[in-house]
Amino acid sequence: MLIPLWPLQKRLSMDVILTVCTTCNSAASNPAANEGRSGGSRLAEALEQQAAGRPGAPRIVRHECLWACAHSCAILIRSKGRTGYLAGRFEPSGTAAAAILDWTTAYGESPDGQVPYAKWPEGMKGHFIARIPVFEEET
C-alpha cells in the first residue's frame, strides 16, 4: 500500500524555525540610512512579507544578536531533531528572502535537515557559516 508523502512533508516543514538577527549591519553608524533600521530588521521584514500565506513557510523569529557580526545579515535555520544551519552575508532584499525561504522549504521536507546541494537555490550558495549538530536530547 502506498502512503502519500504530502501530509508528511507538510508536517515536516511546519516546525522549521528561521531566526533572523535584527541587529546585523546596524544602522547606528549611519542613522540616516534606511530610516535608522538595521539590515537584519529589513531582511526580517522581507522574509515575513514573502512567508505570509506561503505553504510550508517557517516560523520567523526576530532575535537581537546571533554573534555573527562579521557575516551580517545572519540567520539561523533549525528544527527539532534535525541538523541546524547558521548562514550569513545576505543583503536585506526580497531576492535574498526568496532564496532563504526556498531553502527552508527543502530543509523542512528533509527528515534530517540535510538538503542535497542540487536543491540549493543560487542565492544560498556561499552563505553557510556553520552546521549545528542535533543535540542528543532532541532525538
Contacts in CASP RR format, 6 or more apart in sequence:
PFRMAT RR
TARGET T0000
AUTHOR 0000-0000-0000
METHOD contacts of the structure
MODEL  1
MLIPLWPLQKRLSMDVILTVCTTCNSAASNPAANEGRSGGSRLAEALEQQ
AAGRPGAPRIVRHECLWACAHSCAILIRSKGRTGYLAGRFEPSGTAAAAI
LDWTTAYGESPDGQVPYAKWPEGMKGHFIARIPVFEEET
9 108 0 8 1.000
9 109 0 8 1.000
10 55 0 8 1.000
10 56 0 8 1.000
12 108 0 8 1.000
12 109 0 8 1.000
12 110 0 8 1.000
12 111 0 8 1.000
13 56 0 8 1.000
13 57 0 8 1.000
13 58 0 8 1.000
13 104 0 8 1.000
13 105 0 8 1.000
13 108 0 8 1.000
13 109 0 8 1.000
14 56 0 8 1.000
15 59 0 8 1.000
15 79 0 8 1.000
15 80 0 8 1.000
16 56 0 8 1.000
16 58 0 8 1.000
16 59 0 8 1.000
16 77 0 8 1.000
16 78 0 8 1.000
16 79 0 8 1.000
16 104 0 8 1.000
16 107 0 8 1.000
16 108 0 8 1.000
17 58 0 8 1.000
17 59 0 8 1.000
17 61 0 8 1.000
17 76 0 8 1.000
17 77 0 8 1.000
17 78 0 8 1.000
17 79 0 8 1.000
18 47 0 8 1.000
18 58 0 8 1.000
18 59 0 8 1.000
18 60 0 8 1.000
18 61 0 8 1.000
18 75 0 8 1.000
18 76 0 8 1.000
18 77 0 8 1.000
18 100 0 8 1.000
18 104 0 8 1.000
19 61 0 8 1.000
19 62 0 8 1.000
19 63 0 8 1.000
19 66 0 8 1.000
19 75 0 8 1.000
19 76 0 8 1.000
19 77 0 8 1.000
19 78 0 8 1.000
20 40 0 8 1.000
20 43 0 8 1.000
20 44 0 8 1.000
20 47 0 8 1.000
20 60 0 8 1.000
20 61 0 8 1.000
20 62 0 8 1.000
20 63 0 8 1.000
20 73 0 8 1.000
20 75 0 8 1.000
21 40 0 8 1.000
21 63 0 8 1.000
21 64 0 8 1.000
21 65 0 8 1.000
21 66 0 8 1.000
21 68 0 8 1.000
21 72 0 8 1.000
21 73 0 8 1.000
21 74 0 8 1.000
21 75 0 8 1.000
22 38 0 8 1.000
22 40 0 8 1.000
22 41 0 8 1.000
22 44 0 8 1.000
22 62 0 8 1.000
22 63 0 8 1.000
22 64 0 8 1.000
23 38 0 8 1.000
23 40 0 8 1.000
23 64 0 8 1.000
23 65 0 8 1.000
24 38 0 8 1.000
24 39 0 8 1.000
24 40 0 8 1.000
24 43 0 8 1.000
24 66 0 8 1.000
24 68 0 8 1.000
24 69 0 8 1.000
24 72 0 8 1.000
24 73 0 8 1.000
24 74 0 8 1.000
25 38 0 8 1.000
25 39 0 8 1.000
25 40 0 8 1.000
25 72 0 8 1.000
25 73 0 8 1.000
25 92 0 8 1.000
26 38 0 8 1.000
26 39 0 8 1.000
27 33 0 8 1.000
27 34 0 8 1.000
27 36 0 8 1.000
27 37 0 8 1.000
27 38 0 8 1.000
27 39 0 8 1.000
28 38 0 8 1.000
34 42 0 8 1.000
39 72 0 8 1.000
39 73 0 8 1.000
39 92 0 8 1.000
40 72 0 8 1.000
40 73 0 8 1.000
40 92 0 8 1.000
41 62 0 8 1.000
41 92 0 8 1.000
42 92 0 8 1.000
43 73 0 8 1.000
43 75 0 8 1.000
43 90 0 8 1.000
43 91 0 8 1.000
43 92 0 8 1.000
43 93 0 8 1.000
43 96 0 8 1.000
43 97 0 8 1.000
44 60 0 8 1.000
44 62 0 8 1.000
46 92 0 8 1.000
46 93 0 8 1.000
46 94 0 8 1.000
46 96 0 8 1.000
46 97 0 8 1.000
47 60 0 8 1.000
47 97 0 8 1.000
47 100 0 8 1.000
47 101 0 8 1.000
48 60 0 8 1.000
49 97 0 8 1.000
50 94 0 8 1.000
50 97 0 8 1.000
50 98 0 8 1.000
50 101 0 8 1.000
51 57 0 8 1.000
51 58 0 8 1.000
51 60 0 8 1.000
51 101 0 8 1.000
54 101 0 8 1.000
56 105 0 8 1.000
56 108 0 8 1.000
57 101 0 8 1.000
57 104 0 8 1.000
57 105 0 8 1.000
58 77 0 8 1.000
58 101 0 8 1.000
58 104 0 8 1.000
58 108 0 8 1.000
63 76 0 8 1.000
66 74 0 8 1.000
66 75 0 8 1.000
66 76 0 8 1.000
66 86 0 8 1.000
68 74 0 8 1.000
68 86 0 8 1.000
68 88 0 8 1.000
68 129 0 8 1.000
71 88 0 8 1.000
71 89 0 8 1.000
71 129 0 8 1.000
72 88 0 8 1.000
72 89 0 8 1.000
73 88 0 8 1.000
73 89 0 8 1.000
73 90 0 8 1.000
73 91 0 8 1.000
73 92 0 8 1.000
73 96 0 8 1.000
74 86 0 8 1.000
74 87 0 8 1.000
74 88 0 8 1.000
74 90 0 8 1.000
74 129 0 8 1.000
75 86 0 8 1.000
75 87 0 8 1.000
75 88 0 8 1.000
75 90 0 8 1.000
75 100 0 8 1.000
76 84 0 8 1.000
76 85 0 8 1.000
76 86 0 8 1.000
76 87 0 8 1.000
76 132 0 8 1.000
77 84 0 8 1.000
77 85 0 8 1.000
77 87 0 8 1.000
77 103 0 8 1.000
77 104 0 8 1.000
77 107 0 8 1.000
78 84 0 8 1.000
78 85 0 8 1.000
78 132 0 8 1.000
79 107 0 8 1.000
79 108 0 8 1.000
79 113 0 8 1.000
80 138 0 8 1.000
81 112 0 8 1.000
81 134 0 8 1.000
81 138 0 8 1.000
81 139 0 8 1.000
82 107 0 8 1.000
82 108 0 8 1.000
82 110 0 8 1.000
82 111 0 8 1.000
82 112 0 8 1.000
82 113 0 8 1.000
82 134 0 8 1.000
83 112 0 8 1.000
83 113 0 8 1.000
83 114 0 8 1.000
83 131 0 8 1.000
83 132 0 8 1.000
83 133 0 8 1.000
83 134 0 8 1.000
84 113 0 8 1.000
84 131 0 8 1.000
84 132 0 8 1.000
84 133 0 8 1.000
84 134 0 8 1.000
85 107 0 8 1.000
85 128 0 8 1.000
85 130 0 8 1.000
85 131 0 8 1.000
85 132 0 8 1.000
86 128 0 8 1.000
86 129 0 8 1.000
86 130 0 8 1.000
86 132 0 8 1.000
87 100 0 8 1.000
87 124 0 8 1.000
87 127 0 8 1.000
87 128 0 8 1.000
87 129 0 8 1.000
88 127 0 8 1.000
88 128 0 8 1.000
88 129 0 8 1.000
89 126 0 8 1.000
89 127 0 8 1.000
90 96 0 8 1.000
90 100 0 8 1.000
90 127 0 8 1.000
95 123 0 8 1.000
96 123 0 8 1.000
98 121 0 8 1.000
99 121 0 8 1.000
99 122 0 8 1.000
99 123 0 8 1.000
99 124 0 8 1.000
100 124 0 8 1.000
102 121 0 8 1.000
102 124 0 8 1.000
103 115 0 8 1.000
103 119 0 8 1.000
103 120 0 8 1.000
103 121 0 8 1.000
103 124 0 8 1.000
106 115 0 8 1.000
106 119 0 8 1.000
106 120 0 8 1.000
107 113 0 8 1.000
107 115 0 8 1.000
END
